[in-house]
Amino acid sequence: MRVGCVVFAVLAGLSPLPAGAVDVTFTGLVVDTCTVVLATPGIMGTSPDGTALGTTEGIGVPATVTILSIGANTVALSAPTLLTHPGDYTPGGETLEIAYTGLASHPLFSTTGLSFALGLLPLSELFVDLKVTNPDGFEQGTYTAKTVLTCS
């Protein structure tokens, strides 16, 4: 009888968990993800002197972009470009600039591309302004300009 008790005592000392217990483990994977949606396209208004078109002029409205970021991402806006203009307008003398506010802020207009880093970000909005200036003014008609926003 004594031998059986000694063997049981030795085996019981080797067990790291009490009888009937088990480790329950969990794993998860976070993948850098960024979703971007153009909620509202921008509208360019005209300055009183006719030398500027932009979202901050007259009845202009900034573009609204909705962003959801998971992980480490970077939002980049390309340098703005003039896409379309009236036939009577000769492009080349204008300057295009962008700025943004909202989830991040760069309120000063810039002719170059802009970028900023994001981490985990719940659904948020970025407001993008665009301005086209030409000291010689603009011909009557419709103008279209753009910047490309990427999130990666």
DSSP file (Angstrom, degrees, kcal/mol; ACC not computed):
  #  RESIDUE AA STRUCTURE BP1 BP2  ACC     N-H-->O    O-->H-N    N-H-->O    O-->H-N    TCO  KAPPA ALPHA  PHI   PSI    X-CA   Y-CA   Z-CA
    1    1 A M     >        0   0    0      0, 0.0     4,-1.6     0, 0.0     5,-0.2   0.000 360.0 360.0 360.0 -39.8    0.0    0.0    0.0
    2    2 A R  H  >  +     0   0    0      1,-0.2     4,-1.8     2,-0.2     5,-0.1   0.856 360.0  55.4 -65.4 -34.4    2.8    2.4    0.8
    3    3 A V  H  > S+     0   0    0      1,-0.2     4,-2.1     2,-0.2    -1,-0.2   0.913 106.2  51.4 -65.0 -43.2    4.4    1.9   -2.6
    4    4 A G  H  > S+     0   0    0      1,-0.2     4,-2.0     2,-0.2    -1,-0.2   0.873 109.5  49.7 -61.4 -39.6    1.2    2.8   -4.4
    5    5 A C  H  X S+     0   0    0     -4,-1.6     4,-2.0     2,-0.2    -1,-0.2   0.879 110.1  50.4 -68.2 -38.3    0.8    6.1   -2.4
    6    6 A V  H  X S+     0   0    0     -4,-1.8     4,-2.0     2,-0.2    -2,-0.2   0.916 110.7  48.7 -67.6 -43.6    4.5    7.1   -3.1
    7    7 A V  H  X S+     0   0    0     -4,-2.1     4,-2.3     1,-0.2     5,-0.2   0.914 112.0  49.4 -62.5 -43.8    4.1    6.5   -6.9
    8    8 A F  H  X S+     0   0    0     -4,-2.0     4,-2.3     1,-0.2    -1,-0.2   0.898 109.7  51.4 -62.4 -40.7    0.8    8.5   -7.0
    9    9 A A  H  X S+     0   0    0     -4,-2.0     4,-1.2     2,-0.2    -1,-0.2   0.887 110.8  48.1 -65.0 -39.8    2.5   11.4   -5.1
   10   10 A V  H  X S+     0   0    0     -4,-2.0     4,-0.7     2,-0.2     3,-0.2   0.929 113.6  46.3 -68.0 -45.8    5.4   11.5   -7.5
   11   11 A L  H >X S+     0   0    0     -4,-2.3     3,-0.8     1,-0.2     4,-0.7   0.869 108.9  55.6 -65.2 -37.7    3.2   11.5  -10.6
   12   12 A A  H >< S+     0   0    0     -4,-2.3     3,-0.6     1,-0.2    -1,-0.2   0.837 102.8  56.8 -64.5 -32.7    0.9   14.1   -9.2
   13   13 A G  H 3< S+     0   0    0     -4,-1.2    -1,-0.2    -3,-0.2    -2,-0.2   0.707 101.2  57.5 -72.0 -20.7    3.8   16.4   -8.7
   14   14 A L  H << S+     0   0    0     -3,-0.8    -1,-0.2    -4,-0.7    -2,-0.2   0.681  82.7  96.1 -83.4 -18.5    4.7   16.3  -12.4
   15   15 A S    <<  -     0   0    0     -4,-0.7     4,-0.1    -3,-0.6    -4,-0.0  -0.617  57.2-162.4 -78.7 120.5    1.4   17.5  -13.7
   16   16 A P  S    S+     0   0    0      0, 0.0    -1,-0.1     0, 0.0    -4,-0.0   0.719  74.8  48.5 -76.4 -19.5    1.4   21.3  -14.4
   17   17 A L  S    S-     0   0    0      4,-0.1     3,-0.1     1,-0.0     4,-0.0  -0.901  92.4-105.1-120.2 147.8   -2.4   21.7  -14.4
   18   18 A P    >   -     0   0    0      0, 0.0     3,-1.5     0, 0.0    -1,-0.0  -0.298  58.6 -77.9 -61.7 155.8   -5.0   20.4  -12.0
   19   19 A A  T 3  S+     0   0    0      1,-0.3     3,-0.1    -4,-0.1    -4,-0.0  -0.300 119.3  22.1 -57.2 135.6   -6.9   17.4  -13.2
   20   20 A G  T 3  S+     0   0    0      1,-0.3     2,-0.3    -3,-0.1    -1,-0.3   0.585  96.3 120.3  83.7  11.3   -9.6   18.4  -15.7
   21   21 A A    <   +     0   0    0     -3,-1.5     2,-0.3    -4,-0.0    -1,-0.3  -0.828  34.7 177.7-109.6 149.1   -8.0   21.7  -16.7
   22   22 A V        -     0   0    0     -2,-0.3     2,-0.3    -3,-0.1    -3,-0.0  -0.994  32.4-113.0-146.5 143.8   -6.9   22.7  -20.2
   23   23 A D        -     0   0    0     -2,-0.3     2,-0.6     1,-0.0    -2,-0.0  -0.635  25.4-157.3 -74.4 131.8   -5.4   25.9  -21.8
   24   24 A V        -     0   0    0     -2,-0.3     2,-0.3     2,-0.0    -2,-0.0  -0.954  18.1-170.7-110.8 111.6   -7.8   27.5  -24.2
   25   25 A T        -     0   0    0     -2,-0.6     2,-0.3     2,-0.0    -2,-0.0  -0.707  10.5-162.8-108.3 156.1   -5.8   29.7  -26.6
   26   26 A F        -     0   0    0     -2,-0.3     2,-0.3     2,-0.0    -2,-0.0  -0.982   2.4-168.5-134.0 144.2   -6.8   32.2  -29.2
   27   27 A T        -     0   0    0     -2,-0.3     2,-0.3     2,-0.0    -2,-0.0  -0.952   5.4-176.3-129.3 153.9   -5.0   33.7  -32.2
   28   28 A G        -     0   0    0     -2,-0.3     2,-0.4     2,-0.0    -2,-0.0  -0.984  14.9-145.3-146.9 155.7   -5.9   36.7  -34.4
   29   29 A L        -     0   0    0     -2,-0.3     2,-0.6     2,-0.0    -2,-0.0  -0.989   6.0-158.9-127.4 124.3   -4.4   38.3  -37.4
   30   30 A V        -     0   0    0     -2,-0.4     2,-0.5     2,-0.0    -2,-0.0  -0.916  12.0-167.3-102.7 121.6   -4.6   42.1  -38.1
   31   31 A V        -     0   0    0     -2,-0.6     2,-0.3    40,-0.1    39,-0.1  -0.917  30.9-108.9-109.4 131.6   -4.1   42.9  -41.7
   32   32 A D        +     0   0    0     -2,-0.5     2,-0.4    40,-0.1    39,-0.2  -0.435  51.2 170.8 -59.5 120.0   -3.5   46.5  -42.8
   33   33 A T  E     -A   70   0A   0     37,-2.9    37,-3.2    -2,-0.3     2,-0.4  -0.991  17.3-177.9-135.4 141.1   -6.7   47.5  -44.5
   34   34 A C  E     -A   69   0A   0     -2,-0.4     2,-0.5    35,-0.2    35,-0.2  -0.962   5.6-167.1-142.9 125.2   -7.9   50.9  -45.7
   35   35 A T  E     -A   68   0A   0     33,-2.6    33,-2.2    -2,-0.4     2,-0.4  -0.938   7.6-171.5-113.1 132.2  -11.3   51.6  -47.2
   36   36 A V  E     +A   67   0A   0     -2,-0.5     2,-0.4    31,-0.2    31,-0.2  -0.985   5.3 178.8-128.1 131.3  -11.9   54.9  -49.0
   37   37 A V  E     -A   66   0A   0     29,-2.4    29,-3.1    -2,-0.4     2,-1.1  -0.998  29.4-131.9-133.5 131.0  -15.2   56.2  -50.3
   38   38 A L  E     +A   65   0A   0     -2,-0.4    27,-0.2    27,-0.2    -2,-0.0  -0.719  28.9 177.3 -79.4 103.6  -15.9   59.6  -52.0
   39   39 A A  E     +     0   0A   0     25,-1.8    -1,-0.2    -2,-1.1    26,-0.2   0.887  69.3   9.2 -77.0 -40.2  -18.9   60.7  -50.0
   40   40 A T  E    S-A   64   0A   0     24,-1.9    24,-2.5    -3,-0.2    -1,-0.3  -0.964  75.0-132.9-143.3 121.8  -19.3   64.1  -51.7
   41   41 A P        -     0   0    0      0, 0.0     2,-0.1     0, 0.0    24,-0.0  -0.397  35.7-104.3 -69.2 153.9  -17.5   65.3  -54.8
   42   42 A G        -     0   0    0     21,-0.1     2,-0.4    -2,-0.1    21,-0.1  -0.418  25.8-150.0 -78.4 155.0  -16.1   68.8  -54.6
   43   43 A I  B     -G   61   0B   0     18,-2.7    18,-2.3    -2,-0.1     2,-0.5  -0.994   9.3-143.4-125.8 127.4  -17.6   71.9  -56.3
   44   44 A M        -     0   0    0     -2,-0.4    11,-0.3    16,-0.2     2,-0.2  -0.791  15.1-166.6 -94.6 129.4  -15.5   74.8  -57.4
   45   45 A G  E     -B   54   0A   0      9,-3.4     9,-2.4    -2,-0.5     2,-0.4  -0.498  23.2-108.3 -99.0 176.6  -16.9   78.3  -57.1
   46   46 A T  E     -B   53   0A   0      7,-0.2     7,-0.2    -2,-0.2    13,-0.1  -0.893  24.2-121.8-112.2 137.3  -15.5   81.4  -58.7
   47   47 A S    >   -     0   0    0      5,-2.7     3,-1.5    -2,-0.4     5,-0.1  -0.354  31.8-109.0 -69.3 156.3  -13.7   84.3  -56.9
   48   48 A P  T 3  S+     0   0    0      0, 0.0    -1,-0.1     0, 0.0    -2,-0.0   0.818 120.2  47.2 -57.6 -32.3  -15.2   87.8  -57.3
   49   49 A D  T 3  S-     0   0    0      3,-0.0    -2,-0.0    88,-0.0    -3,-0.0   0.485 110.2-122.4 -90.8  -1.2  -12.3   88.9  -59.5
   50   50 A G  S <  S+     0   0    0     -3,-1.5    88,-0.7     2,-0.2     3,-0.0   0.604  83.6 108.7  77.1  11.8  -12.5   85.8  -61.8
   51   51 A T  S    S+     0   0    0     86,-0.2    83,-2.8     1,-0.1     2,-0.4   0.445  72.3  49.9-100.6   0.2   -8.9   84.8  -61.2
   52   52 A A  E     - C   0 133A   0     81,-0.2    -5,-2.7    -5,-0.1     2,-0.4  -0.999  52.7-170.3-141.7 140.5   -9.6   81.7  -59.0
   53   53 A L  E     +BC  46 132A   0     79,-3.0    79,-3.5    -2,-0.4     2,-0.3  -0.982  37.3 123.6-118.3 136.7  -11.8   78.6  -59.1
   54   54 A G  E >  S-BC  45 131A   0     -9,-2.4    -9,-3.4    -2,-0.4     3,-1.1  -0.981  70.9 -95.6 179.1 169.6  -12.0   76.5  -56.0
   55   55 A T  T 3  S+     0   0    0     75,-2.1    76,-0.1    -2,-0.3    -1,-0.1   0.655 121.3  50.9 -73.6 -15.9  -13.9   74.9  -53.2
   56   56 A T  T 3  S+     0   0    0     74,-0.3     2,-0.4   -11,-0.1    -1,-0.2   0.335  96.0  89.7-101.1   5.6  -13.2   77.9  -50.9
   57   57 A E  S X  S-     0   0    0     -3,-1.1     3,-2.9   -12,-0.1   -12,-0.3  -0.830  99.9 -45.3-104.7 140.5  -14.5   80.4  -53.5
   58   58 A G  T 3  S-     0   0    0     -2,-0.4   -11,-0.1     1,-0.3   -13,-0.1  -0.101 128.5  -6.2  47.6-120.9  -18.1   81.6  -53.8
   59   59 A I  T 3  S+     0   0    0    -13,-0.1    -1,-0.3   -15,-0.1    -4,-0.1   0.128  98.1 142.9 -92.7  20.6  -20.5   78.6  -53.6
   60   60 A G    <   -     0   0    0     -3,-2.9   -16,-0.2    -6,-0.2    -5,-0.2  -0.215  32.9-161.6 -63.4 151.7  -17.6   76.1  -53.6
   61   61 A V  B     -G   43   0B   0    -18,-2.3   -18,-2.7   -16,-0.0    -5,-0.1  -0.999  18.2-121.7-135.9 130.0  -17.9   72.9  -51.5
   62   62 A P        -     0   0    0      0, 0.0     2,-0.2     0, 0.0    67,-0.2  -0.333  32.8-105.3 -67.7 154.4  -14.9   70.7  -50.5
   63   63 A A  E     - D   0 128A   0     65,-2.3    65,-2.7   -21,-0.1     2,-0.5  -0.565  31.6-142.9 -73.3 143.1  -14.9   67.0  -51.4
   64   64 A T  E     -AD  40 127A   0    -24,-2.5   -24,-1.9    63,-0.2   -25,-1.8  -0.958  16.4-172.3-114.3 123.9  -15.7   64.7  -48.5
   65   65 A V  E     -AD  38 126A   0     61,-2.9    61,-2.8    -2,-0.5     2,-0.5  -0.960  12.9-147.6-116.6 129.5  -13.9   61.4  -48.4
   66   66 A T  E     -AD  37 125A   0    -29,-3.1   -29,-2.4    -2,-0.5     2,-0.4  -0.843  19.8-171.1 -97.6 130.5  -14.8   58.7  -45.8
   67   67 A I  E     -AD  36 124A   0     57,-3.1    57,-2.4    -2,-0.5     2,-0.4  -0.972  17.2-173.5-128.3 135.5  -11.9   56.6  -44.6
   68   68 A L  E     -A   35   0A   0    -33,-2.2   -33,-2.6    -2,-0.4     2,-0.4  -0.991  16.4-172.8-123.8 119.6  -11.7   53.4  -42.4
   69   69 A S  E     -AD  34 121A   0     52,-1.6    52,-2.9    -2,-0.4     2,-0.4  -0.952  13.0-179.8-120.8 131.2   -8.2   52.4  -41.5
   70   70 A I  E     -A   33   0A   0    -37,-3.2   -37,-2.9    -2,-0.4     2,-0.2  -0.997  64.1  -3.6-124.9 125.5   -7.1   49.2  -39.7
   71   71 A G  S    S-     0   0    0     -2,-0.4     2,-0.7   -39,-0.2   -40,-0.1  -0.558 115.0 -27.9  92.3-161.5   -3.4   48.7  -39.1
   72   72 A A  S    S+     0   0    0     -2,-0.2     2,-0.3    80,-0.1    47,-0.2  -0.838  75.2 158.9 -97.1 114.3   -0.7   51.1  -40.2
   73   73 A N  E     -H  118   0C   0     45,-2.2    45,-3.8    -2,-0.7     2,-0.4  -0.873  31.1-141.3-131.4 163.2   -1.6   53.0  -43.4
   74   74 A T  E     -H  117   0C   0     -2,-0.3    78,-2.1    43,-0.3     2,-0.5  -0.996   9.2-149.6-126.9 131.7   -0.7   56.1  -45.2
   75   75 A V  E     -HI 116 151C   0     41,-2.8    41,-2.2    -2,-0.4     2,-0.4  -0.874  20.8-175.1 -97.4 130.3   -3.1   58.5  -47.0
   76   76 A A  E     -HI 115 150C   0     74,-2.7    74,-2.7    -2,-0.5     2,-0.5  -0.986  14.7-162.1-129.1 137.9   -1.6   60.2  -50.0
   77   77 A L  E     -HI 114 149C   0     37,-3.5    37,-2.1    -2,-0.4    72,-0.2  -0.980  21.6-134.0-116.3 128.2   -3.0   62.9  -52.3
   78   78 A S        -     0   0    0     70,-2.2    36,-0.1    -2,-0.5     3,-0.1  -0.279  37.5 -81.2 -74.6 163.8   -1.4   63.5  -55.6
   79   79 A A        -     0   0    0     34,-0.1    69,-0.2     1,-0.1    -1,-0.1  -0.442  60.8-104.8 -59.6 137.3   -0.5   66.9  -57.0
   80   80 A P        -     0   0    0      0, 0.0     2,-0.3     0, 0.0    67,-0.2  -0.305  37.9-164.3 -70.5 152.0   -3.7   68.2  -58.5
   81   81 A T  E     -J  146   0D   0     65,-2.5    65,-2.4    -3,-0.1     2,-0.6  -0.961  23.5-118.7-134.3 152.6   -4.3   68.4  -62.3
   82   82 A L  E     +J  145   0D   0     -2,-0.3    63,-0.3    63,-0.2     3,-0.1  -0.826  31.0 177.4 -89.9 120.1   -6.7   70.1  -64.6
   83   83 A L  E     +     0   0D   0     61,-3.0     2,-0.3    -2,-0.6    62,-0.2   0.910  60.1   9.5 -91.4 -50.5   -8.7   67.5  -66.5
   84   84 A T  E     +J  144   0D   0     60,-1.6    60,-2.1     0, 0.0    -1,-0.3  -0.934  59.1 165.8-134.4 156.8  -11.1   69.5  -68.7
   85   85 A H        -     0   0    0     -2,-0.3    58,-0.2    58,-0.2    57,-0.1  -0.966  45.7 -75.5-158.3 162.9  -11.7   73.1  -69.6
   86   86 A P    >   -     0   0    0      0, 0.0     3,-1.5     0, 0.0    53,-0.1  -0.289  45.0-113.8 -63.7 154.2  -13.6   75.1  -72.2
   87   87 A G  T 3  S+     0   0    0      1,-0.3    54,-0.1     3,-0.1     0, 0.0   0.783 114.5  56.9 -60.1 -29.9  -12.3   75.1  -75.8
   88   88 A D  T 3  S+     0   0    0     52,-0.2     2,-0.4     2,-0.1    -1,-0.3   0.600  89.1  91.9 -79.4 -10.6  -11.5   78.8  -75.7
   89   89 A Y    <   -     0   0    0     -3,-1.5    -4,-0.1    51,-0.1    49,-0.1  -0.704  64.7-152.0 -89.4 133.3   -9.3   78.4  -72.6
   90   90 A T    >   -     0   0    0     -2,-0.4     3,-0.6     3,-0.0    -3,-0.1  -0.905  18.7-144.6-104.0 109.2   -5.6   77.9  -73.1
   91   91 A P  T 3   +     0   0    0      0, 0.0    -6,-0.0     0, 0.0     0, 0.0  -0.276  66.7  74.3 -71.8 159.4   -4.1   75.9  -70.2
   92   92 A G  T 3  S+     0   0    0     -2,-0.0     0, 0.0     2,-0.0     0, 0.0  -0.025  78.1  73.7 132.0 -30.3   -0.7   76.5  -68.8
   93   93 A G  S <  S+     0   0    0     -3,-0.6     2,-0.2     2,-0.0    43,-0.1   0.465  79.4  94.7 -91.4  -0.7   -0.9   79.8  -66.9
   94   94 A E        -     0   0    0     40,-0.2     2,-0.4    41,-0.1    40,-0.2  -0.534  61.5-145.4 -94.3 158.6   -2.9   78.3  -64.0
   95   95 A T  E     -E  133   0A   0     38,-2.6    38,-2.6    -2,-0.2     2,-0.4  -0.986  12.4-156.0-118.4 129.7   -1.7   77.0  -60.6
   96   96 A L  E     +E  132   0A   0     -2,-0.4     2,-0.3    36,-0.2    36,-0.2  -0.896  16.8 175.0-108.7 136.8   -3.5   74.1  -59.0
   97   97 A E  E     -E  131   0A   0     34,-2.6    34,-2.6    -2,-0.4     2,-0.3  -0.970  13.0-159.3-139.7 152.5   -3.3   73.5  -55.2
   98   98 A I  E     +EF 130 110A   0     12,-2.6    12,-2.3    -2,-0.3     2,-0.3  -0.917  10.2 172.7-128.9 158.5   -4.9   71.2  -52.6
   99   99 A A  E     -E  129   0A   0     30,-1.9    30,-2.9    -2,-0.3     2,-0.3  -0.949  11.6-157.4-151.5 164.0   -5.4   71.3  -48.9
  100  100 A Y  E     +EF 128 106A   0      6,-1.7     6,-3.4    -2,-0.3     2,-0.3  -0.996  11.1 176.4-148.5 154.5   -7.3   69.1  -46.4
  101  101 A T  E     +E  127   0A   0     26,-2.0    26,-3.3    -2,-0.3     2,-0.5  -0.887  44.7  65.7-142.6 172.7   -8.9   69.1  -43.0
  102  102 A G  E    S+E  126   0A   0     -2,-0.3    24,-0.2    24,-0.2    -2,-0.0  -0.956 107.1  16.5 117.0-123.0  -10.8   66.7  -40.9
  103  103 A L  S    S+     0   0    0     22,-1.7     2,-0.3    -2,-0.5    -1,-0.2   0.751 144.3  11.9 -62.6 -23.4   -9.2   63.5  -39.5
  104  104 A A  S    S-     0   0    0     -3,-0.0     2,-0.4    12,-0.0    12,-0.0  -0.917  84.3-136.1-140.4 165.6   -5.9   65.1  -40.3
  105  105 A S        +     0   0    0     -2,-0.3    -4,-0.3    -4,-0.2     3,-0.0  -0.975  37.5 151.8-139.6 128.2   -5.2   68.7  -41.2
  106  106 A H  E     +F  100   0A   0     -6,-3.4    -6,-1.7    -2,-0.4     4,-0.1  -0.640  18.6 170.3-140.2  76.5   -3.0   70.5  -43.8
  107  107 A P  E     +     0   0A   0      0, 0.0     2,-0.4     0, 0.0    -6,-0.1   0.625  49.7  90.4 -72.4 -12.6   -5.1   73.7  -44.2
  108  108 A L  E    S-     0   0A   0     -8,-0.1    -8,-0.2     1,-0.1   -10,-0.1  -0.696  85.7-113.9 -85.2 133.9   -2.4   75.5  -46.2
  109  109 A F  E     -     0   0A   0     -2,-0.4     2,-0.3   -10,-0.1   -10,-0.2  -0.371  35.2-169.7 -67.7 143.5   -2.8   75.0  -50.0
  110  110 A S  E     -F   98   0A   0    -12,-2.3   -12,-2.6     2,-0.1     4,-0.1  -0.993  27.1-153.0-137.0 141.0    0.1   73.1  -51.7
  111  111 A T  S    S+     0   0    0     -2,-0.3     2,-0.2   -14,-0.2   -15,-0.1   0.635  81.8  68.4 -84.8 -15.6    0.9   72.5  -55.4
  112  112 A T  S    S-     0   0    0      1,-0.2   -14,-0.2   -33,-0.1    -2,-0.1  -0.477  98.6 -82.2 -97.7 170.8    2.7   69.2  -54.5
  113  113 A G        -     0   0    0     -2,-0.2     2,-0.3   -34,-0.1   -35,-0.2  -0.328  44.2-152.0 -67.1 156.1    1.2   65.9  -53.3
  114  114 A L  E     +H   77   0C   0    -37,-2.1   -37,-3.5   -36,-0.1     2,-0.3  -0.918  14.5 178.4-129.2 154.2    0.6   65.5  -49.6
  115  115 A S  E     -H   76   0C   0     -2,-0.3     2,-0.3   -39,-0.3   -39,-0.2  -0.991   7.5-176.1-152.9 159.1    0.5   62.5  -47.3
  116  116 A F  E     -H   75   0C   0    -41,-2.2   -41,-2.8    -2,-0.3     2,-0.2  -0.984  28.0-111.0-154.1 152.8    0.0   61.5  -43.7
  117  117 A A  E     -H   74   0C   0     -2,-0.3     2,-0.3   -43,-0.2   -43,-0.3  -0.578  28.2-166.7 -87.8 146.8    0.2   58.3  -41.6
  118  118 A L  E     -H   73   0C   0    -45,-3.8   -45,-2.2    -2,-0.2     2,-0.1  -0.938   8.0-177.4-126.5 151.6   -2.8   56.6  -40.1
  119  119 A G        -     0   0    0     -2,-0.3     2,-0.5   -47,-0.2   -47,-0.0  -0.142  66.1 -19.3-114.1-140.9   -3.2   53.9  -37.5
  120  120 A L  S    S+     0   0    0    -50,-0.1   -50,-0.2    -2,-0.1    -1,-0.2  -0.583  76.1 174.2 -69.3 120.2   -6.4   52.3  -36.3
  121  121 A L  E     -D   69   0A   0    -52,-2.9   -52,-1.6    -2,-0.5     3,-0.2  -0.975  25.3-139.8-137.1 119.7   -9.0   54.8  -37.3
  122  122 A P  E     -     0   0A   0      0, 0.0   -53,-0.1     0, 0.0   -55,-0.1  -0.198  62.1 -53.0 -66.2 172.1  -12.7   54.4  -37.0
  123  123 A L  E    S+     0   0A   0    -55,-0.1     2,-0.3   -57,-0.1   -55,-0.2  -0.253  79.2 165.2 -49.4 119.2  -14.9   55.7  -39.8
  124  124 A S  E     -D   67   0A   0    -57,-2.4   -57,-3.1    -3,-0.2     2,-0.4  -0.915  31.1-121.5-140.2 162.9  -13.8   59.3  -40.3
  125  125 A E  E     -D   66   0A   0     -2,-0.3   -22,-1.7   -59,-0.2     2,-0.4  -0.867  12.2-163.5-113.3 142.9  -14.1   62.1  -42.8
  126  126 A L  E     -DE  65 102A   0    -61,-2.8   -61,-2.9    -2,-0.4     2,-0.6  -0.989  12.0-150.0-119.8 130.2  -11.4   64.0  -44.7
  127  127 A F  E     -DE  64 101A   0    -26,-3.3   -26,-2.0    -2,-0.4     2,-0.5  -0.905  13.2-161.3-104.8 120.4  -12.4   67.3  -46.4
  128  128 A V  E     -DE  63 100A   0    -65,-2.7   -65,-2.3    -2,-0.6     2,-0.3  -0.888   2.9-163.9-109.4 124.9  -10.3   68.0  -49.5
  129  129 A D  E     - E   0  99A   0    -30,-2.9   -30,-1.9    -2,-0.5     2,-0.4  -0.825   4.0-169.8-104.6 145.8  -10.1   71.5  -50.9
  130  130 A L  E     - E   0  98A   0     -2,-0.3   -75,-2.1   -32,-0.2     2,-0.4  -0.996   1.9-172.8-135.5 139.9   -8.8   72.3  -54.4
  131  131 A K  E     -CE  54  97A   0    -34,-2.6   -34,-2.6    -2,-0.4     2,-0.5  -0.998   9.5-166.8-137.2 136.2   -8.0   75.7  -55.9
  132  132 A V  E     -CE  53  96A   0    -79,-3.5   -79,-3.0    -2,-0.4     2,-0.4  -0.990  15.4-174.5-119.6 122.1   -7.1   76.7  -59.5
  133  133 A T  E     +CE  52  95A   0    -38,-2.6   -38,-2.6    -2,-0.5   -81,-0.2  -0.933  12.8 170.9-120.3 144.5   -5.7   80.2  -59.9
  134  134 A N    >   -     0   0    0    -83,-2.8     3,-2.2    -2,-0.4   -40,-0.2  -0.894  26.0-150.3-148.9 116.1   -4.8   82.1  -63.1
  135  135 A P  T 3  S+     0   0    0      0, 0.0     3,-0.1     0, 0.0   -83,-0.1   0.741 101.4  55.4 -61.0 -21.3   -3.9   85.8  -63.0
  136  136 A D  T 3  S-     0   0    0      1,-0.3     2,-0.1   -43,-0.1   -85,-0.1   0.505 109.9-130.7 -87.6  -4.8   -5.3   86.2  -66.5
  137  137 A G    <   -     0   0    0     -3,-2.2     2,-0.3   -86,-0.2    -1,-0.3  -0.315  23.5 -74.5  86.3-172.3   -8.7   84.7  -65.4
  138  138 A F        -     0   0    0    -88,-0.7     2,-0.1    -3,-0.1     3,-0.1  -0.928  33.1-116.2-129.5 148.2  -10.8   81.9  -67.0
  139  139 A E        -     0   0    0     -2,-0.3     2,-0.1     1,-0.1   -50,-0.1  -0.455  48.9 -87.4 -75.6 156.4  -13.0   81.6  -70.0
  140  140 A Q  S    S+     0   0    0     -2,-0.1     2,-0.3   -52,-0.0   -52,-0.2  -0.431  86.9  64.9 -65.4 137.4  -16.7   80.9  -69.5
  141  141 A G  S    S-     0   0    0     -2,-0.1     2,-0.4   -55,-0.1    -3,-0.0  -0.887  85.2 -42.2 142.8-172.0  -17.4   77.2  -69.2
  142  142 A T        -     0   0    0     -2,-0.3     2,-0.4   -57,-0.1    -3,-0.0  -0.762  43.7-169.2 -98.5 134.4  -16.9   74.1  -67.2
  143  143 A Y        -     0   0    0     -2,-0.4     2,-0.4   -58,-0.2   -58,-0.2  -0.935   1.7-165.6-119.3 142.6  -13.6   73.2  -65.6
  144  144 A T  E     +J   84   0D   0    -60,-2.1   -61,-3.0    -2,-0.4   -60,-1.6  -0.997  11.4 171.0-130.6 131.0  -12.7   69.8  -64.0
  145  145 A A  E     -J   82   0D   0     -2,-0.4     2,-0.3   -63,-0.3   -63,-0.2  -0.907   7.5-173.2-132.0 161.5   -9.7   69.2  -61.8
  146  146 A K  E     -J   81   0D   0    -65,-2.4   -65,-2.5    -2,-0.3     2,-0.3  -0.985  20.5-159.9-150.8 160.8   -8.7   66.3  -59.6
  147  147 A T        -     0   0    0     -2,-0.3     2,-0.6   -67,-0.2   -68,-0.1  -0.964  29.1-126.9-131.4 149.2   -6.3   64.8  -57.1
  148  148 A V        -     0   0    0     -2,-0.3   -70,-2.2   -69,-0.2     2,-0.5  -0.875  20.5-159.2-100.7 123.7   -5.9   61.1  -56.6
  149  149 A L  E     +I   77   0C   0     -2,-0.6     2,-0.3   -72,-0.2   -72,-0.2  -0.889  13.7 178.7-103.3 126.6   -6.3   60.0  -53.0
  150  150 A T  E     -I   76   0C   0    -74,-2.7   -74,-2.7    -2,-0.5     2,-0.4  -0.924  14.6-164.0-124.3 153.0   -4.8   56.6  -52.1
  151  151 A C  E      I   75   0C   0     -2,-0.3   -76,-0.2   -76,-0.2  -117,-0.2  -0.963 360.0 360.0-136.2 117.1   -4.7   54.8  -48.7
  152  152 A S              0   0    0    -78,-2.1   -77,-0.1    -2,-0.4    -1,-0.1   0.319 360.0 360.0-152.7 360.0   -2.3   51.9  -48.3
